[in-house]
Amino acid sequence: MPLRLYVEPMDAVLVDVDASGRVRYEGEEWSVPSLQERRAILYAAGKTRDELTDLMALLEQTPA
């Protein structure tokens, strides 16, 4: 699943995740994330989701 997610606590950009849970950061090889890395990724993804939800709500309410 190609993507671009900035993971602030790690100062890294997540660019890919495979079905087995391995991750690939920009400029790095595939790896299995540690528990701390997984938590940082989940935190970043949740924060980004919330920001995008707010953006969508704002744009849906604003007249074109």
Summary of the structure (lengths in Angstrom):
residues: 64
radius of gyration: 14.2
end to end distance: 32.9
largest distance: 45.3
contacts: 135
relative contact order: 0.15
helix: 47%
strand: 27%
